[in-house]
Amino acid sequence: MSKPRMGVAVPHDVDLSEARWRKSSYSGGANDCVELADLGMHVAVRDSKNTDVRPLLFERSALHALVSGIASGTI
C-alpha cells in the first residue's frame, strides 16, 4: 500500500465556490483556526483568518493519517 500524500495545492480547476466550510466547535466562534470543506474524495483545508489564500487539498486518507498522528503524538 502506498503512503498517502500529505497535502498538495488545490488545482485551479477545483471549484470551491459551492464549498461548505466548517470549523471546530472548539474554536468558540473566533477566526483563529482551520476550516474544512468536504469535496468527496478530498478535503480542502484553509486558515479561517486568511480565506483569500487557496486552501490545501488533502486526500481523505492523508488527512485522517495527519490528524491521527497529531492526536497520538507521533507527528
N, C-alpha and C positions, 0 to 999 in steps of 0.2 A: 504494500500500500504506500502510495507516495505521501510525502509530508505536505500538509496544506500550506499554501502561500498566505502570509500573514496579512498583507494589505497592499492594495495597488490603487493608483489614482483612478478616479472614475472616468471611464472613456467619455468623450464629448457626445457620443450618440446615445447615452443613457439619459432618458427623460426623467428628471426629478421634479417636474412642475406639479405632478399629482402625488408626490410622496407625502405620506402621513408621518411626520416626525414626532417621536415620543422621547421623553426624558424620564429618568428615575423619579419615583415619588419621594425619594430621599433628598432630592435637590431642594425641596421646600419652596419651589417656585422661583428660585434665584436663577440667573443666567450664568452659572459658573460650573457647568457640567457638559457632558456629551449628550447628543441626541442621536437616536437610531431611527432608521426608516426601513421597513421590510420591503424588499424588492423581489421576493420569491426565492430564487436560488442564492441571492446575495443580500447583504445588509449594508446600507450606507451609514457612515458614522461621521458626525460633524461636531464642531465646537459650538455650543449654544451662544457664546459671546461673539462669534465671528461667522455668521451664517452665509456671508457672501463668498467665502472661500469654498472651492469644490470639496466635497467630502471624500473620505476614503471609502473604497468599496471592498468588502470582505466576502469571501465565500462563507456560507453559513457555518461550515465545519471549522474554518480557520478562526472565526470569531468565537465559537464555542471553546476551541482549544486555548485561545488567548485568555478569555475570562476564567476558564477553569484553572489555567496555570497561575493567574494572578491570585485567585481565591485560595489555591493550595500553597502558595508561596514558592512555587518552582520557577516563576518568571519574575 
